[in-house]
Amino acid sequence: MLYRLRTDFRLSIITLLGASAVLGITPFAVMRFIQGNVLAGIVDSSILLGISGAVAYAWMTGDTRRSGLFCAVVACSGAVAVGIVVGEPGLFWLYPCLVTTFFLASPRVAVFLNIASVFALMIHGDAFRSDVQMWSFASTAFVVSACAYVFAHRNHDQRERLEHLATIDPLTGIKNRRSMDQELDLAAANAERTGLPYALVLLDIDHFKRINDEHGHGVGDDVLTDLVALLKQNTRKSDQLFRYGGEEFVLLLPGVDGIGLRAVMNNLQQVLRKYMKHPGGSVTSSFGVALLRHGESVESWLARADAALYEAKETGRDRIVFADFHEAPEPAADAV
């Protein structure tokens, strides 16, 4: 529960709104019924039920877009209804709604809801003692909405930058291990649902430490970026490449197995042998390949690919070992 609140910003806002509504509106709803103002009590209770239902829907389905929009509509329309029924004291309930709409819905929808809410109260007019008060309310509502929009927009940009930094390897520009964990989980779930085969390739640059030691880390970085460029040029758009750590990379290949997988791997090996260079000569790589088995966990899948890679490194490097084919490593022909 706490993990979802930390990682899903909109869900946290919806939950906070729900908790605030329960704590803030419930006493007024009870008070109104006690005082005999049944209509106002019904309005407050309807707002509570609507927001609580949206919060429950968001938690059960994970659909924070629809539930957030629903919360924004209920909050704004409820605040307008309270202002109309209660009068001047009810106007204050609209201000928090004007702020939260920008965190619950898209900017265009939030702007529309805010303008519509203020206009609805102004057109009705009975909640205001004078025109001066009405226009003062409209002006302050505009300022609050503008500030909320700017803050929400900057917050959105910052979250996108942080997510980018958290999921992208800064040197190569490809997804990092954190992204890989998420994508492998999705691949395993999709394989169970559709039966689509998935291959996992662990790739390790041979003698990479020697390259760094003899030619410097700048050359080593160039080797890493060249490798990524070659892999991107020689794989499909549906394939995904991740930096696993150091000189190790993971390639996720959907929809290939058997002979097709062997052909793909042989082609990648030949491409790297031909085009990967550094000041000391050619650069080769070792590969460990594993097909996802039915019902297999991601951890087991990754461990089998890692074991195949280890075998390829231990038996001479510049080799492909298929964990699923139970064959000896392919010969390192043309290797340097």
C-alpha positions in Angstrom: 0.0 0.0 0.0 2.7 2.5 1.0 4.7 1.5 -2.1 1.8 2.3 -4.4 1.4 5.7 -2.7 5.1 6.5 -3.1 5.3 5.4 -6.8 1.9 6.6 -8.1 1.5 10.3 -7.8 -2.0 10.6 -9.0 -3.2 7.8 -6.7 -1.6 9.5 -3.8 -3.5 12.7 -4.6 -6.8 10.9 -5.0 -6.2 9.1 -1.7 -5.3 12.4 0.0 -8.5 14.0 -1.4 -10.6 11.1 -0.2 -9.1 11.3 3.3 -9.5 15.1 3.4 -13.1 14.8 2.3 -14.0 12.3 5.0 -12.3 14.3 7.7 -13.4 17.7 6.5 -16.9 17.1 5.2 -18.3 14.5 7.5 -18.6 16.8 10.6 -20.5 19.3 8.4 -22.8 16.7 7.0 -23.7 15.5 10.5 -24.1 19.1 11.7 -26.5 20.0 8.8 -28.7 17.0 9.5 -28.8 17.9 13.2 -29.7 21.5 12.4 -32.5 20.3 10.1 -30.8 21.5 6.9 -31.5 18.2 5.1 -30.7 19.5 1.6 -27.3 20.6 2.5 -26.7 17.4 4.4 -27.7 15.4 1.4 -25.3 17.4 -0.8 -22.4 16.8 1.6 -23.2 13.1 1.8 -23.3 12.8 -1.9 -19.9 14.4 -2.2 -18.5 12.0 0.3 -20.0 9.0 -1.4 -18.8 10.1 -4.8 -15.2 10.8 -3.8 -15.0 7.7 -1.6 -16.3 5.6 -4.5 -13.7 7.1 -6.9 -10.9 6.4 -4.3 -12.0 2.8 -4.0 -12.2 2.4 -7.8 -8.7 3.8 -8.2 -7.2 1.3 -5.6 -9.0 -1.7 -7.1 -8.4 -1.1 -10.7 -5.3 1.2 -10.8 -7.2 3.4 -13.3 -6.3 6.8 -11.8 -7.1 8.7 -15.0 -10.9 8.0 -14.9 -11.1 8.1 -11.1 -9.1 11.3 -10.9 -11.4 13.0 -13.5 -14.5 11.8 -11.6 -13.1 13.1 -8.3 -12.4 16.5 -9.9 -16.0 16.7 -11.3 -17.6 15.6 -8.0 -15.5 18.0 -6.0 -16.1 21.0 -8.2 -19.8 20.4 -8.7 -20.2 19.6 -5.1 -18.5 22.8 -4.0 -20.9 24.7 -6.4 -23.9 23.0 -4.9 -22.8 23.8 -1.4 -22.3 27.4 -2.3 -25.8 27.6 -3.8 -27.5 25.8 -0.9 -25.5 27.2 2.0 -24.7 30.6 0.6 -21.6 32.7 1.4 -20.0 30.2 3.9 -20.1 27.6 1.2 -17.9 29.6 -1.2 -14.7 28.7 0.7 -15.1 25.0 -0.3 -14.4 25.8 -3.9 -10.8 27.0 -3.3 -9.3 23.6 -2.5 -11.2 22.2 -5.4 -9.7 24.8 -7.8 -6.2 23.6 -6.7 -6.7 19.9 -6.8 -8.3 19.7 -10.2 -4.9 20.3 -11.9 -3.5 17.3 -10.1 -6.5 15.1 -10.8 -7.3 15.8 -14.4 -5.6 17.1 -17.6 -4.8 20.9 -17.7 -7.6 21.6 -20.3 -10.2 19.7 -18.3 -9.1 21.4 -15.0 -9.3 24.9 -16.6 -12.8 24.1 -17.9 -14.0 22.8 -14.6 -12.6 25.8 -12.7 -14.1 28.3 -15.1 -17.4 26.5 -15.2 -17.6 26.3 -11.4 -16.9 30.0 -10.9 -19.3 31.0 -13.6 -22.1 28.8 -12.2 -21.8 30.5 -8.8 -21.7 33.9 -10.4 -24.7 33.3 -12.6 -26.7 32.0 -9.6 -25.6 35.0 -7.6 -27.4 34.3 -4.4 -24.3 33.2 -2.6 -22.8 36.8 -2.8 -23.9 39.8 -0.7 -22.8 42.3 -3.4 -21.3 42.6 -6.9 -18.1 43.7 -5.4 -17.9 40.4 -3.4 -18.8 38.4 -6.4 -16.1 39.9 -8.6 -13.5 39.7 -5.7 -14.3 36.0 -5.5 -13.9 35.6 -9.2 -10.6 37.4 -9.2 -9.2 35.4 -6.3 -10.4 32.2 -7.8 -8.6 33.1 -11.1 -5.4 33.8 -9.2 -5.6 30.5 -7.2 -6.3 28.6 -10.4 -3.4 30.2 -12.2 -1.0 29.5 -9.4 -2.2 25.9 -9.2 -1.8 25.4 -12.9 1.8 26.7 -12.8 2.7 24.6 -9.8 1.1 21.5 -11.3 2.8 22.0 -14.6 6.2 22.4 -13.0 5.6 19.4 -10.8 4.7 17.3 -13.8 7.9 18.3 -15.7 10.0 17.6 -12.7 8.5 14.2 -12.2 9.1 13.3 -15.9 12.7 14.3 -15.5 13.2 12.3 -12.4 11.5 9.3 -14.0 13.8 9.7 -17.0 16.9 9.9 -14.8 15.7 6.9 -12.8 15.1 4.6 -15.8 17.7 5.6 -18.4 21.4 4.9 -18.4 23.1 8.3 -18.8 26.1 7.1 -20.9 24.3 4.9 -23.5 20.9 6.4 -23.4 19.1 3.0 -23.1 17.0 1.7 -20.3 18.7 0.7 -17.1 18.3 -2.3 -14.8 15.3 -0.8 -13.0 13.4 -0.5 -16.3 14.5 -4.0 -17.2 12.9 -5.5 -14.1 9.6 -3.8 -15.0 9.7 -4.9 -18.7 10.6 -8.5 -17.9 7.7 -8.7 -15.5 5.4 -7.4 -18.3 6.9 -9.8 -20.8 6.4 -12.8 -18.5 2.8 -11.7 -17.9 2.1 -11.2 -21.6 3.7 -14.6 -22.4 1.3 -16.3 -19.9 -1.6 -14.5 -21.4 -0.9 -14.9 -25.1 1.6 -17.7 -25.5 4.0 -15.4 -27.3 7.6 -16.7 -27.0 10.2 -14.4 -25.4 14.0 -14.8 -25.6 16.4 -13.2 -23.1 20.0 -12.5 -24.2 22.7 -11.5 -21.7 25.7 -10.0 -23.6 29.1 -9.3 -22.1 32.0 -7.5 -23.8 35.1 -9.7 -23.8 38.2 -8.4 -22.0 36.5 -5.0 -21.3 38.7 -4.4 -18.3 41.8 -4.8 -20.4 40.4 -2.1 -22.8 39.9 0.3 -19.9 43.3 -0.4 -18.4 45.3 -0.2 -21.6 43.5 2.6 -23.4 41.6 4.5 -20.8 38.0 4.8 -19.7 37.2 7.2 -22.5 37.9 4.5 -25.0 35.9 2.1 -22.9 32.9 4.4 -22.9 33.2 4.7 -26.7 33.1 0.9 -27.0 29.9 0.8 -24.9 28.2 3.5 -27.0 29.3 1.9 -30.3 27.9 -1.5 -29.1 24.6 0.0 -28.3 24.4 1.8 -31.6 25.1 -1.4 -33.5 22.6 -3.4 -31.5 19.9 -0.8 -32.1 20.7 -0.8 -35.9 20.4 -4.6 -36.1 17.4 -5.4 -34.0 13.7 -4.7 -34.4 11.7 -1.8 -32.9 9.9 -4.4 -30.7 13.2 -5.6 -29.2 14.3 -3.9 -26.1 17.9 -3.3 -24.9 19.0 -2.6 -21.3 22.2 -1.9 -19.6 22.5 -4.6 -17.0 25.7 -3.2 -15.4 29.2 -2.3 -16.4 29.9 -4.0 -19.8 26.8 -6.3 -19.5 23.7 -5.8 -21.5 20.3 -7.5 -21.7 18.3 -7.9 -25.0 14.7 -8.8 -24.8 13.4 -10.5 -28.0 9.7 -11.1 -28.3 8.2 -13.5 -30.8 11.4 -15.5 -31.7 12.5 -19.0 -30.8 14.1 -22.1 -32.4 15.8 -21.6 -35.8 14.7 -17.9 -35.9 16.4 -17.2 -32.6 19.6 -18.9 -33.7 19.7 -16.9 -36.9 19.2 -13.6 -35.0 22.0 -14.4 -32.6 24.4 -15.5 -35.3 23.7 -12.3 -37.2 24.3 -10.1 -34.1 27.6 -12.0 -33.4 28.8 -11.5 -36.9 27.9 -7.8 -36.9 29.8 -7.2 -33.7 32.8 -9.1 -34.9 32.9 -7.1 -38.1 32.3 -3.5 -36.8 33.3 -3.4 -33.2 36.8 -1.8 -33.0 39.0 0.0 -30.6 42.6 1.2 -30.8 44.0 -2.2 -29.9 41.9 -4.1 -32.5 38.6 -5.8 -32.7 36.1 -6.2 -29.9 34.1 -9.4 -29.3 31.2 -10.3 -27.0 29.9 -13.4 -25.4 26.2 -14.3 -25.3 23.9 -16.3 -23.0 20.4 -17.0 -24.4 17.4 -18.3 -22.6 13.8 -18.8 -23.8 11.1 -18.1 -21.2 9.4 -21.3 -20.1 5.7 -21.7 -19.3 5.1 -20.5 -15.7 8.7 -19.6 -15.1 9.6 -16.7 -12.9 11.6 -13.8 -14.2 14.4 -14.6 -11.6 14.7 -18.1 -12.9 14.7 -17.0 -16.6 17.4 -14.4 -15.9 19.5 -16.9 -13.9 19.4 -19.4 -16.8 20.6 -16.8 -19.2 23.3 -15.7 -16.8 24.5 -19.3 -16.4 24.6 -19.6 -20.2 26.7 -16.4 -20.4 29.0 -17.7 -17.7 29.5 -20.9 -19.7 30.3 -18.9 -22.9 32.9 -16.8 -21.0 34.5 -19.9 -19.4 34.8 -21.8 -22.6 36.6 -19.3 -24.7 34.5 -16.1 -25.1 33.1 -14.8 -28.3 30.5 -17.5 -28.2 26.8 -18.0 -28.0 25.4 -20.5 -25.5 21.7 -21.4 -25.7 20.4 -22.4 -22.3 17.4 -24.1 -23.9 19.1 -26.1 -26.7 21.6 -27.9 -24.4 24.3 -27.6 -27.1 27.9 -26.9 -26.8 29.0 -23.3 -27.4 29.4 -22.3 -31.0 33.0 -22.1 -32.2 34.7 -18.7 -32.0 35.5 -18.5 -35.7 37.1 -15.3 -36.9 37.5 -14.1 -33.3 40.4 -11.9 -32.4 
